[in-house]
Amino acid sequence: MTAAGAAGAGLPVRARGRSKRRSLAQKLGFAALGACMAANVFFLGAILFFIASRGLGAINWAFLTQVPRDSMTAGGVAPAIVGTLYLTLGAVLFALPLGVACAVYLTEYSPKGWSAALLRVGVNNLAGVPSVVFGLFGLTVFVKYFGFGVSIVSGSLTLGILALPVIISASQEALTAVPQSVREASLALGATQWETIRRVVLPAALPGILTGVILSVGRVAGETAPILFTAAAFYVRGFPQSPMSEVMALPYHIYALMTEGTHPEIQTRIAYGCSLLLLALVLSVSLIAILIRQRQRKACHAA
Amino acid sequence: MKNRKERSIKYAFAALAFSSLVFLAGIVLVLFMEGLPVFRTVGPWAFLTGRRWYPTSVPPEFGVLPLLLGSLWVTAGALLICVPLGVGSALYLHELAGPRQRAVLKPALEILASVPSIVYGFFGMVILAPFLQNVFSLPIGLCSLTASVILGVMASPTVASIAEDALSYVPRSFREASLAVGADRWQTLTRVIMPAAGSGISTAVILGMSRAIGETMTVLMVAGGSAMIPHSFFDPVRPMTAAIAAEMGEAAVGSPHYHALFAIALLLFLVTFLFNIAAELISRRYRVKLGLSR
């Protein structure tokens, strides 16, 4: 803007008029861009505000620690919280070794060539599969074919596959950020490739891999569609007894409260509480990931 | 000896790595195996173009056109929101935000992206739907407009972050050259930087679209759920994902209805697959064009 203004000062009147119009266009354009950004921030603020202000009233110690009573109108949602934790833990335990192995293979063993290209396309497409399709896959393979039934195991495996691309891409980023010279130094000292990976590269990439894990926890904990037919139930008596039992889960519980049952008003109140819990869980987890990553990037730039 | 150990470790990693491909292949296989049997009941053409989706009436009718159009309709509406919001935010971050603003705004967008879809759905149901119903004096608030708004907001951080990456790949020299010949910042942005990042931005839009069309819980909760061909944004719709999620529980295993839902999932998978491949191809060409090797 200043550049155009300065240029306009020395020009004939007609050209100066044009540059004024230009700077008007620029002002309007920039204002529009600001409005787009503001709209996003506004929506984030609105969601946080409404869920927090109405959800806080529903949350108390009993809500967090008790089982539901009187057909979901009283008591707490503790089994749903526990269920979500089990499902998320199971999914990460399943996806972590596979995801890290895939990333190691892609960056350390075979960064080029047809197999890596094929893998990359596969992983990208796996990331784009709609979540409800994962649910159908889990239903057919884990629930029916392997006979795990509607259970924590089936749900965790289904969610794990969904988390796989997240863990792979974060781990890949972490591994490629390890300088080549570090690998070469290790190899030059006589270490084999596996020793280099295990003792040098993986420890260096650990914080980045951790970020990926945390991000995937945030993603998995909030997913509903994949557990609709593989793990979730609206009401289960007490806490889950074994990995083969059906569970209540926070996200599914919100859905069920809003679509089933006979006391819409009380249920909506409970759903607000559950939404706030879920939101707090997911957002604090992703905030941690964002902070770790920012710190790391800064460290990288400093080095 | 040592060599053999090293080689077997490499193969072990390869085997683990290819498990993700196995899952993708498994998904495709399952969709085909469970989806195709529906064509014993209804022809492929009748399935795709049938205007009546009455899976539980006697005899049942499996025309997915209303569901397909429902998905496309809601997604089109979402695009009207997420393209300006997403691309606008990316341009703002790229051109106007200083380092301090960026340090706040980028995490804010990431947080907006990580809000679970069920929470968006719940928000849409209890806050946005009654609000829109009031503003437009609609008979019901749960309609494709509400779904589009929510999906648009959900997809816009995705669009913004990919578009911003694309903008940051445009070499500085482009910008300097444009400013040097007397263009102002707005002209530089709209006529030089945006066209140069054009295919990256279209990748962003395609991926945002892919996310919107595959989104399940929000549309299940706020789109209204009626399986009719939409005529306006105020009509309630039943997108494909919502139909699968809502009806799978009540469809008897192995019944035509069950297979029809898998066939819908197959259709959905193919649509998103095409989007993803298109995005991949465009972004690859774009990198070549700008001389980026990544």
Chai-1 contact restraints between the chains, C-beta under 6 A:
chainA,res_idxA,chainB,res_idxB,connection_type,confidence,min_distance_angstrom,max_distance_angstrom,comment,restraint_id
A,M1,B,D184,contact,1.0,0.0,6.0,A-B,restraint_1
A,A4,B,D184,contact,1.0,0.0,6.0,A-B,restraint_2
A,A7,B,G182,contact,1.0,0.0,6.0,A-B,restraint_3
A,R22,B,D184,contact,1.0,0.0,6.0,A-B,restraint_4
A,A25,B,W186,contact,1.0,0.0,6.0,A-B,restraint_5
A,Q26,B,D184,contact,1.0,0.0,6.0,A-B,restraint_6
A,Q26,B,W186,contact,1.0,0.0,6.0,A-B,restraint_7
A,G29,B,W186,contact,1.0,0.0,6.0,A-B,restraint_8
A,L33,B,G88,contact,1.0,0.0,6.0,A-B,restraint_9
A,L33,B,L91,contact,1.0,0.0,6.0,A-B,restraint_10
A,L33,B,Y92,contact,1.0,0.0,6.0,A-B,restraint_11
A,C36,B,P84,contact,1.0,0.0,6.0,A-B,restraint_12
A,C36,B,L85,contact,1.0,0.0,6.0,A-B,restraint_13
A,C36,B,G88,contact,1.0,0.0,6.0,A-B,restraint_14
A,C36,B,S89,contact,1.0,0.0,6.0,A-B,restraint_15
A,M37,B,S89,contact,1.0,0.0,6.0,A-B,restraint_16
A,M37,B,Y92,contact,1.0,0.0,6.0,A-B,restraint_17
A,A39,B,L85,contact,1.0,0.0,6.0,A-B,restraint_18
A,N40,B,L85,contact,1.0,0.0,6.0,A-B,restraint_19
A,N40,B,S89,contact,1.0,0.0,6.0,A-B,restraint_20
A,N40,B,S156,contact,1.0,0.0,6.0,A-B,restraint_21
A,V41,B,A108,contact,1.0,0.0,6.0,A-B,restraint_22
A,F43,B,V153,contact,1.0,0.0,6.0,A-B,restraint_23
A,L44,B,A108,contact,1.0,0.0,6.0,A-B,restraint_24
A,L44,B,L112,contact,1.0,0.0,6.0,A-B,restraint_25
A,I47,B,F123,contact,1.0,0.0,6.0,A-B,restraint_26
A,F50,B,I127,contact,1.0,0.0,6.0,A-B,restraint_27
A,L98,B,L16,contact,1.0,0.0,6.0,A-B,restraint_28
A,L98,B,S19,contact,1.0,0.0,6.0,A-B,restraint_29
A,A101,B,F13,contact,1.0,0.0,6.0,A-B,restraint_30
A,A101,B,L16,contact,1.0,0.0,6.0,A-B,restraint_31
A,A101,B,A17,contact,1.0,0.0,6.0,A-B,restraint_32
A,C102,B,A17,contact,1.0,0.0,6.0,A-B,restraint_33
A,C102,B,S20,contact,1.0,0.0,6.0,A-B,restraint_34
A,V104,B,F13,contact,1.0,0.0,6.0,A-B,restraint_35
A,Y105,B,F13,contact,1.0,0.0,6.0,A-B,restraint_36
A,Y105,B,A14,contact,1.0,0.0,6.0,A-B,restraint_37
A,Y105,B,A17,contact,1.0,0.0,6.0,A-B,restraint_38
A,Y109,B,K10,contact,1.0,0.0,6.0,A-B,restraint_39
A,Y109,B,F13,contact,1.0,0.0,6.0,A-B,restraint_40
A,G122,B,L21,contact,1.0,0.0,6.0,A-B,restraint_41
A,G122,B,L24,contact,1.0,0.0,6.0,A-B,restraint_42
A,V123,B,S20,contact,1.0,0.0,6.0,A-B,restraint_43
A,N125,B,N276,contact,1.0,0.0,6.0,A-B,restraint_44
A,L126,B,S20,contact,1.0,0.0,6.0,A-B,restraint_45
A,L126,B,L24,contact,1.0,0.0,6.0,A-B,restraint_46
A,G128,B,S210,contact,1.0,0.0,6.0,A-B,restraint_47
A,G128,B,T272,contact,1.0,0.0,6.0,A-B,restraint_48
A,G128,B,N276,contact,1.0,0.0,6.0,A-B,restraint_49
A,P130,B,G214,contact,1.0,0.0,6.0,A-B,restraint_50
A,P130,B,L268,contact,1.0,0.0,6.0,A-B,restraint_51
A,P130,B,T272,contact,1.0,0.0,6.0,A-B,restraint_52
A,S131,B,T216,contact,1.0,0.0,6.0,A-B,restraint_53
A,V132,B,T216,contact,1.0,0.0,6.0,A-B,restraint_54
A,V132,B,T241,contact,1.0,0.0,6.0,A-B,restraint_55
A,V132,B,I244,contact,1.0,0.0,6.0,A-B,restraint_56
A,V132,B,A245,contact,1.0,0.0,6.0,A-B,restraint_57
A,V133,B,A265,contact,1.0,0.0,6.0,A-B,restraint_58
A,V133,B,F269,contact,1.0,0.0,6.0,A-B,restraint_59
A,L136,B,A265,contact,1.0,0.0,6.0,A-B,restraint_60
A,F137,B,I27,contact,1.0,0.0,6.0,A-B,restraint_61
A,F137,B,V30,contact,1.0,0.0,6.0,A-B,restraint_62
A,T140,B,V30,contact,1.0,0.0,6.0,A-B,restraint_63
A,T140,B,E34,contact,1.0,0.0,6.0,A-B,restraint_64
A,I161,B,F23,contact,1.0,0.0,6.0,A-B,restraint_65
A,L164,B,S20,contact,1.0,0.0,6.0,A-B,restraint_66
A,T192,B,E6,contact,1.0,0.0,6.0,A-B,restraint_67
A,Q193,B,E6,contact,1.0,0.0,6.0,A-B,restraint_68
A,W194,B,E6,contact,1.0,0.0,6.0,A-B,restraint_69
A,W194,B,I9,contact,1.0,0.0,6.0,A-B,restraint_70
A,G218,B,S114,contact,1.0,0.0,6.0,A-B,restraint_71
A,G222,B,P116,contact,1.0,0.0,6.0,A-B,restraint_72
A,T224,B,I118,contact,1.0,0.0,6.0,A-B,restraint_73
A,T224,B,M217,contact,1.0,0.0,6.0,A-B,restraint_74
A,A225,B,T216,contact,1.0,0.0,6.0,A-B,restraint_75
A,A225,B,M217,contact,1.0,0.0,6.0,A-B,restraint_76
A,A225,B,A245,contact,1.0,0.0,6.0,A-B,restraint_77
A,L228,B,A245,contact,1.0,0.0,6.0,A-B,restraint_78
A,F229,B,M248,contact,1.0,0.0,6.0,A-B,restraint_79
A,P251,B,I118,contact,1.0,0.0,6.0,A-B,restraint_80
A,I254,B,I118,contact,1.0,0.0,6.0,A-B,restraint_81
A,I254,B,F122,contact,1.0,0.0,6.0,A-B,restraint_82
A,S275,B,V119,contact,1.0,0.0,6.0,A-B,restraint_83
A,S275,B,F122,contact,1.0,0.0,6.0,A-B,restraint_84
A,L279,B,V119,contact,1.0,0.0,6.0,A-B,restraint_85
A,V282,B,P116,contact,1.0,0.0,6.0,A-B,restraint_86
A,L283,B,I111,contact,1.0,0.0,6.0,A-B,restraint_87
A,S286,B,S114,contact,1.0,0.0,6.0,A-B,restraint_88
A,I290,B,P107,contact,1.0,0.0,6.0,A-B,restraint_89
A,I290,B,E110,contact,1.0,0.0,6.0,A-B,restraint_90
